[in-house]
Amino acid sequence: MRARILIVDDDPDIVMALENRVTWMGHEPLTASDGKDALRMIQQEQPDLVLLDIQLPTFSGLEILQQIHDSAPKDAPADAAVGPPIVMLTAFGTIEQAVKAMQLGALDFITKPFTGDHISVVINKALATISLRRQVSVLQQELGDRYGAIIGENPKFSAQLALAKQAAASNVTILVLGETGTGKEVVARAIHGWSPRRDKPFVAVNCAAIPKDLLENELFGHEKGAFTGAVKREPGKIEIAEGGTVFLDEIGDMSLSLQSHLLRVLQDQTFYRVGGTHSVHTDVRFVAATNKDLKHAIRQGTFREDLYYRLGVISITLPPLRERLDDIPALANYFLTRTGKFGLNKRCSLSENAIQTLTNYGWPGNIRELENVLTRAYILSTGQIEPEHLCLSEAIHTTSSLEVPQLPPSSEKGYHALMEAYSRWVLEDALKRNDWNQTRAAEALGLQRTYFTKLLRQKQIPGRPPKSSSDVADAPPSIP
């Protein structure tokens, strides 16, 4: 990248030499000869890098560093970058000065005289640090956009969110329960953001996506020589998250043997790396999540009861989207404002009919499905999103349409006769609801068109409407 580099020195020969070197490297040089001009240019020109002499008129280099350090917001993280990266230059360098400069945020400290090659190496190293900082900033922003927003005012959802926020201030383990797509990781990241550990790492581990033989190594790391290919010690996710939060997603899929290792970490905050003989102490906070019924898993013997109670000090249960349909308009608006990431600069809004369609749908995939549906609708629409852009099957627009009709009990008819009567009713009902269009009826039932036609022939169901439409599929079959 072409950088703007501010050179601050009261020696014209040094300034000229550095200016020539910076230009030769393909960057844009800026110059200042005293501390006052340097502060002004740092504020106004916002250079990418500053080469700052210590001995200067008006303000010394260390005084400039101190002023920049003091200008940081009081609520800024201790390790946050303030101002541009600064490399200190001096002809009278001492260890005390170097230590003081580093404490105030200097990136490097070099003594005069220096060669052109030396200063080139220092500048390239500093610019690499700048590039890394920018990449981290972009990734953090993308992560915040993806997981940062919690939308919804539904009373049931708000109550669980309030409990999560209250528990976040402590170090207790939190268990987040809910169906797939309800936003468990979003809430876990919010808990981390509300906690005193917010400035430390948040590390997510998907216990279902990693083979059980590798999950132990992923969590705890390994020692050199622990297995073939272990050429050096590698830290695990728990060590990487030191001081922060470890999110154990899909904890219900963890093997029993690994559950016992995790239980020790939760109890003692200590563990052994794979192949290690010395315990490692850690300071992390655990948040776990699952879409499984852990109490049922305990009864089946696939989940440890003691681990369940250790994890569930505080349990947060996220309601499915079908139980918070009043939040759909707000969620839809949020997702439609994030569609710029697809490179399409257009504004979309939902028509009243589209909103009604969304609120009448059962949402088996919850919020994740809603986001996908709206993304597709945004791409397909030209301005206003209508129901046809949502591509939601009429067969499952409402949860009531998913309910299985109750057949009258019968002591004379057996299982097969009951199922045959019910299947006929399902096929006839699908035809009626789709105006006797066999293609749409097949799609509504999730069947291939040819298979649907085959079923009609097998059960001797006419593919055309009867003379009186009230004679067909008005109700489930009544079997005496």
FENRAPE-V845953 format. One record per residue. N is the residue number from 1. BURIAL is 1 if it has 9 or more other ideal C-beta (glycine too) atoms within 8 Angstrom, else 0. Layout:
BEGIN
{{N;BURIAL} {N;BURIAL}}
END
This chain:
BEGIN
{{1;0} {2;0} {3;1} {4;1} {5;1} {6;1} {7;1} {8;1} {9;1} {10;0} {11;0} {12;0} {13;0} {14;1} {15;1} {16;0} {17;1} {18;1} {19;1} {20;0} {21;1} {22;1} {23;1} {24;0} {25;0} {26;0} {27;1} {28;0} {29;1} {30;1} {31;1} {32;1} {33;1} {34;1} {35;1} {36;0} {37;1} {38;1} {39;1} {40;1} {41;1} {42;1} {43;0} {44;0} {45;1} {46;0} {47;1} {48;1} {49;1} {50;1} {51;1} {52;1} {53;1} {54;1} {55;1} {56;1} {57;0} {58;0} {59;1} {60;1} {61;1} {62;1} {63;1} {64;1} {65;1} {66;1} {67;1} {68;1} {69;1} {70;0} {71;0} {72;1} {73;0} {74;0} {75;0} {76;0} {77;0} {78;0} {79;0} {80;0} {81;0} {82;1} {83;0} {84;1} {85;1} {86;1} {87;1} {88;1} {89;1} {90;1} {91;0} {92;0} {93;1} {94;0} {95;0} {96;0} {97;1} {98;1} {99;0} {100;1} {101;1} {102;1} {103;0} {104;1} {105;1} {106;1} {107;0} {108;1} {109;1} {110;1} {111;0} {112;0} {113;0} {114;0} {115;0} {116;0} {117;0} {118;1} {119;1} {120;1} {121;0} {122;1} {123;1} {124;0} {125;1} {126;1} {127;1} {128;0} {129;1} {130;1} {131;1} {132;0} {133;1} {134;0} {135;0} {136;0} {137;0} {138;0} {139;0} {140;0} {141;0} {142;0} {143;1} {144;0} {145;0} {146;0} {147;0} {148;1} {149;0} {150;0} {151;0} {152;1} {153;0} {154;1} {155;0} {156;1} {157;1} {158;1} {159;0} {160;1} {161;1} {162;0} {163;1} {164;1} {165;1} {166;0} {167;1} {168;1} {169;0} {170;0} {171;0} {172;0} {173;1} {174;1} {175;1} {176;1} {177;1} {178;1} {179;0} {180;0} {181;1} {182;1} {183;1} {184;1} {185;1} {186;1} {187;1} {188;1} {189;1} {190;1} {191;1} {192;1} {193;0} {194;1} {195;1} {196;0} {197;1} {198;0} {199;0} {200;1} {201;1} {202;1} {203;1} {204;0} {205;1} {206;0} {207;1} {208;0} {209;0} {210;1} {211;0} {212;1} {213;0} {214;0} {215;1} {216;1} {217;1} {218;1} {219;1} {220;1} {221;1} {222;1} {223;1} {224;0} {225;0} {226;1} {227;0} {228;0} {229;0} {230;1} {231;0} {232;0} {233;0} {234;0} {235;0} {236;1} {237;1} {238;1} {239;1} {240;1} {241;1} {242;1} {243;0} {244;1} {245;1} {246;1} {247;1} {248;1} {249;1} {250;1} {251;1} {252;1} {253;0} {254;1} {255;0} {256;0} {257;0} {258;1} {259;1} {260;1} {261;1} {262;1} {263;1} {264;1} {265;1} {266;1} {267;0} {268;0} {269;1} {270;1} {271;1} {272;1} {273;1} {274;1} {275;1} {276;1} {277;0} {278;0} {279;0} {280;1} {281;0} {282;1} {283;0} {284;1} {285;1} {286;1} {287;1} {288;1} {289;1} {290;1} {291;1} {292;0} {293;0} {294;1} {295;0} {296;0} {297;1} {298;1} {299;0} {300;0} {301;0} {302;0} {303;1} {304;1} {305;0} {306;0} {307;1} {308;1} {309;0} {310;1} {311;1} {312;1} {313;0} {314;1} {315;0} {316;1} {317;0} {318;1} {319;1} {320;1} {321;1} {322;0} {323;0} {324;1} {325;0} {326;0} {327;1} {328;1} {329;1} {330;1} {331;1} {332;1} {333;0} {334;1} {335;1} {336;1} {337;0} {338;0} {339;1} {340;0} {341;0} {342;0} {343;0} {344;0} {345;0} {346;0} {347;0} {348;1} {349;0} {350;1} {351;1} {352;0} {353;0} {354;1} {355;1} {356;0} {357;1} {358;1} {359;1} {360;0} {361;1} {362;1} {363;1} {364;0} {365;1} {366;1} {367;1} {368;1} {369;1} {370;1} {371;1} {372;1} {373;1} {374;1} {375;1} {376;1} {377;1} {378;1} {379;0} {380;0} {381;1} {382;0} {383;0} {384;1} {385;1} {386;1} {387;1} {388;0} {389;1} {390;1} {391;0} {392;1} {393;0} {394;1} {395;1} {396;1} {397;1} {398;1} {399;0} {400;0} {401;0} {402;0} {403;0} {404;0} {405;0} {406;0} {407;1} {408;0} {409;0} {410;1} {411;0} {412;0} {413;0} {414;0} {415;0} {416;0} {417;1} {418;1} {419;0} {420;1} {421;1} {422;1} {423;1} {424;1} {425;1} {426;1} {427;1} {428;1} {429;1} {430;1} {431;1} {432;1} {433;1} {434;1} {435;0} {436;1} {437;0} {438;1} {439;0} {440;1} {441;1} {442;1} {443;1} {444;1} {445;1} {446;0} {447;1} {448;0} {449;1} {450;0} {451;1} {452;1} {453;1} {454;0} {455;1} {456;1} {457;0} {458;0} {459;1} {460;0} {461;1} {462;0} {463;0} {464;0} {465;0} {466;0} {467;0} {468;0} {469;0} {470;0} {471;0} {472;1} {473;0} {474;0} {475;0} {476;0} {477;1} {478;0} {479;1} {480;0}}
END
